[in-house]
């Protein structure tokens, strides 16, 4: 069955010295029990540092985005093949900050997921509604539209995705979805996959929750049957709180 996965998203934070301390503390704090996986997604310039600090440990690392393009005249872009050379197992794609601040549309997110898969990585595909969309009763429509674009592009590799349900109103706000709210959307995502692609794929896809997860709310979230772990922003920047999140009870 699906294991639990906790992924830290450092966003645009870090520095050589503080990364050394954080990665070292994390490595010292974490031995993986069966069925539990941990990863950190760091800014591009620090991928080598994550690779050096975490190689040989049970902690994986990844990038926070990849280009949808394979290479060429795309100044400032970084390809999936490039980050894969630094041993990345994961690449976040379609984070709401990328969608809102950098204009990434569903088609671009789908192309990034395809690029990540082609480079041998697991894309962590972020989906989530804004507060206005939730209040308008459009949560499922929005989330499934975002996901459909990716699924149509990755086709048979669907089971290789991690989906991150991240309600936009809960990211970095201290306002978390209740376990019931989150489980309802996770269940809808899995249900849609089941209906269209069958039981095997629906059971295989990991769906993790993100949005102000911390060491106090993580247990109740990940104890829900369709919540397979967490994508953690702010609370992943401190080794002690992140280690407590990673050790969350799961049932
Ligand atoms: C995120 O960056 O994906 C995130 C969920 O951030 P935070 O945990 O800070 O809300």
Boltz pocket constraint, residues with backbone or C-beta under 6 A from the ligand:
constraints:
  - pocket:
      binder: B
      contacts: [[A, 9], [A, 11], [A, 166], [A, 170], [A, 171], [A, 172], [A, 173], [A, 174], [A, 210], [A, 211], [A, 212], [A, 213], [A, 231], [A, 232], [A, 233], [A, 234], [A, 235]]
      max_distance: 6.0
